[in-house]
Amino acid sequence: MYTSTIEYIICGDINIGCLVDSDRKSQLEALFKTYNLTNVVNFPTCTQQYSPTAIDINFIDITKMGNYYVSPIINGLSNHYAQSITFFFY
């Protein structure tokens, strides 16, 4: 049997609000779940007209990279916030 040793981190401005449940969010999560990838950003990443949303997301395989910490970086240069991901390997 083939076992993949590649670990993926997929980041991007997907423009699907992930703070509220919707069909588009469910479809996106189902697609990435087929590759065992889970969205780990659960805080607002963008403010549009005074309304926070999470459209900048990071998908990782939490079974291989289970110990992690994700935090926002608000730099004041954009209405999008950067995300910092720290992995802890023991």
C-alpha positions as protocol buffer text, in pm:
chain_id: "A"
residue {
  index: 1
  type: MET
  ca { x: 0 y: 0 z: 0 }
}
residue {
  index: 2
  type: TYR
  ca { x: 107 y: 356 z: -65 }
}
residue {
  index: 3
  type: THR
  ca { x: 145 y: 589 z: 233 }
}
residue {
  index: 4
  type: SER
  ca { x: 195 y: 959 z: 168 }
}
residue {
  index: 5
  type: THR
  ca { x: 467 y: 1131 z: 370 }
}
residue {
  index: 6
  type: ILE
  ca { x: 384 y: 1477 z: 237 }
}
residue {
  index: 7
  type: GLU
  ca { x: 224 y: 1721 z: 478 }
}
residue {
  index: 8
  type: TYR
  ca { x: 8 y: 1999 z: 338 }
}
residue {
  index: 9
  type: ILE
  ca { x: -83 y: 2343 z: 466 }
}
residue {
  index: 10
  type: ILE
  ca { x: -330 y: 2519 z: 240 }
}
residue {
  index: 11
  type: CYS
  ca { x: -379 y: 2891 z: 303 }
}
residue {
  index: 12
  type: GLY
  ca { x: -577 y: 3144 z: 114 }
}
residue {
  index: 13
  type: ASP
  ca { x: -839 y: 3411 z: 75 }
}
residue {
  index: 14
  type: ILE
  ca { x: -1122 y: 3177 z: -15 }
}
residue {
  index: 15
  type: ASN
  ca { x: -1405 y: 3436 z: 16 }
}
residue {
  index: 16
  type: ILE
  ca { x: -1637 y: 3190 z: 188 }
}
residue {
  index: 17
  type: GLY
  ca { x: -1737 y: 3311 z: 533 }
}
residue {
  index: 18
  type: CYS
  ca { x: -1637 y: 3039 z: 778 }
}
residue {
  index: 19
  type: LEU
  ca { x: -1781 y: 3191 z: 1097 }
}
residue {
  index: 20
  type: VAL
  ca { x: -2139 y: 3103 z: 1002 }
}
residue {
  index: 21
  type: ASP
  ca { x: -2282 y: 2779 z: 866 }
}
residue {
  index: 22
  type: SER
  ca { x: -2371 y: 2781 z: 496 }
}
residue {
  index: 23
  type: ASP
  ca { x: -2393 y: 2544 z: 202 }
}
residue {
  index: 24
  type: ARG
  ca { x: -2073 y: 2689 z: 50 }
}
residue {
  index: 25
  type: LYS
  ca { x: -1883 y: 2641 z: 376 }
}
residue {
  index: 26
  type: SER
  ca { x: -2010 y: 2282 z: 405 }
}
residue {
  index: 27
  type: GLN
  ca { x: -1909 y: 2205 z: 46 }
}
residue {
  index: 28
  type: LEU
  ca { x: -1561 y: 2352 z: 96 }
}
residue {
  index: 29
  type: GLU
  ca { x: -1506 y: 2158 z: 419 }
}
residue {
  index: 30
  type: ALA
  ca { x: -1633 y: 1835 z: 258 }
}
residue {
  index: 31
  type: LEU
  ca { x: -1391 y: 1878 z: -34 }
}
residue {
  index: 32
  type: PHE
  ca { x: -1089 y: 1929 z: 192 }
}
residue {
  index: 33
  type: LYS
  ca { x: -1202 y: 1653 z: 429 }
}
residue {
  index: 34
  type: THR
  ca { x: -1153 y: 1405 z: 139 }
}
residue {
  index: 35
  type: TYR
  ca { x: -782 y: 1487 z: 177 }
}
residue {
  index: 36
  type: ASN
  ca { x: -804 y: 1472 z: 559 }
}
residue {
  index: 37
  type: LEU
  ca { x: -760 y: 1851 z: 584 }
}
residue {
  index: 38
  type: THR
  ca { x: -938 y: 2065 z: 844 }
}
residue {
  index: 39
  type: ASN
  ca { x: -978 y: 2442 z: 871 }
}
residue {
  index: 40
  type: VAL
  ca { x: -800 y: 2560 z: 1187 }
}
residue {
  index: 41
  type: VAL
  ca { x: -890 y: 2932 z: 1174 }
}
residue {
  index: 42
  type: ASN
  ca { x: -1190 y: 3002 z: 1397 }
}
residue {
  index: 43
  type: PHE
  ca { x: -1155 y: 3377 z: 1449 }
}
residue {
  index: 44
  type: PRO
  ca { x: -1229 y: 3680 z: 1226 }
}
residue {
  index: 45
  type: THR
  ca { x: -965 y: 3740 z: 958 }
}
residue {
  index: 46
  type: CYS
  ca { x: -1121 y: 4032 z: 776 }
}
residue {
  index: 47
  type: THR
  ca { x: -1346 y: 4328 z: 844 }
}
residue {
  index: 48
  type: GLN
  ca { x: -1580 y: 4436 z: 567 }
}
residue {
  index: 49
  type: GLN
  ca { x: -1798 y: 4741 z: 635 }
}
residue {
  index: 50
  type: TYR
  ca { x: -1757 y: 4699 z: 1012 }
}
residue {
  index: 51
  type: SER
  ca { x: -1858 y: 4332 z: 999 }
}
residue {
  index: 52
  type: PRO
  ca { x: -1595 y: 4072 z: 1094 }
}
residue {
  index: 53
  type: THR
  ca { x: -1572 y: 3755 z: 888 }
}
residue {
  index: 54
  type: ALA
  ca { x: -1333 y: 3463 z: 839 }
}
residue {
  index: 55
  type: ILE
  ca { x: -1252 y: 3437 z: 469 }
}
residue {
  index: 56
  type: ASP
  ca { x: -876 y: 3382 z: 500 }
}
residue {
  index: 57
  type: ILE
  ca { x: -833 y: 3023 z: 606 }
}
residue {
  index: 58
  type: ASN
  ca { x: -572 y: 2756 z: 673 }
}
residue {
  index: 59
  type: PHE
  ca { x: -634 y: 2386 z: 616 }
}
residue {
  index: 60
  type: ILE
  ca { x: -399 y: 2132 z: 776 }
}
residue {
  index: 61
  type: ASP
  ca { x: -402 y: 1760 z: 848 }
}
residue {
  index: 62
  type: ILE
  ca { x: -462 y: 1769 z: 1224 }
}
residue {
  index: 63
  type: THR
  ca { x: -391 y: 1396 z: 1252 }
}
residue {
  index: 64
  type: LYS
  ca { x: -29 y: 1458 z: 1150 }
}
residue {
  index: 65
  type: MET
  ca { x: 11 y: 1810 z: 1288 }
}
residue {
  index: 66
  type: GLY
  ca { x: -219 y: 1790 z: 1590 }
}
residue {
  index: 67
  type: ASN
  ca { x: -30 y: 2019 z: 1827 }
}
residue {
  index: 68
  type: TYR
  ca { x: -62 y: 2371 z: 1690 }
}
residue {
  index: 69
  type: TYR
  ca { x: -158 y: 2723 z: 1786 }
}
residue {
  index: 70
  type: VAL
  ca { x: -321 y: 2971 z: 1545 }
}
residue {
  index: 71
  type: SER
  ca { x: -345 y: 3343 z: 1616 }
}
residue {
  index: 72
  type: PRO
  ca { x: -430 y: 3661 z: 1423 }
}
residue {
  index: 73
  type: ILE
  ca { x: -176 y: 3928 z: 1339 }
}
residue {
  index: 74
  type: ILE
  ca { x: -344 y: 4267 z: 1299 }
}
residue {
  index: 75
  type: ASN
  ca { x: -97 y: 4495 z: 1125 }
}
residue {
  index: 76
  type: GLY
  ca { x: -317 y: 4790 z: 1032 }
}
residue {
  index: 77
  type: LEU
  ca { x: -209 y: 4782 z: 666 }
}
residue {
  index: 78
  type: SER
  ca { x: -515 y: 4605 z: 530 }
}
residue {
  index: 79
  type: ASN
  ca { x: -867 y: 4501 z: 623 }
}
residue {
  index: 80
  type: HIS
  ca { x: -734 y: 4142 z: 617 }
}
residue {
  index: 81
  type: TYR
  ca { x: -545 y: 4005 z: 915 }
}
residue {
  index: 82
  type: ALA
  ca { x: -249 y: 3771 z: 882 }
}
residue {
  index: 83
  type: GLN
  ca { x: -255 y: 3439 z: 1060 }
}
residue {
  index: 84
  type: SER
  ca { x: 34 y: 3286 z: 1248 }
}
residue {
  index: 85
  type: ILE
  ca { x: 47 y: 2910 z: 1288 }
}
residue {
  index: 86
  type: THR
  ca { x: 292 y: 2751 z: 1531 }
}
residue {
  index: 87
  type: PHE
  ca { x: 344 y: 2375 z: 1534 }
}
residue {
  index: 88
  type: PHE
  ca { x: 470 y: 2191 z: 1839 }
}
residue {
  index: 89
  type: PHE
  ca { x: 658 y: 1868 z: 1764 }
}
residue {
  index: 90
  type: TYR
  ca { x: 756 y: 1660 z: 2061 }
}
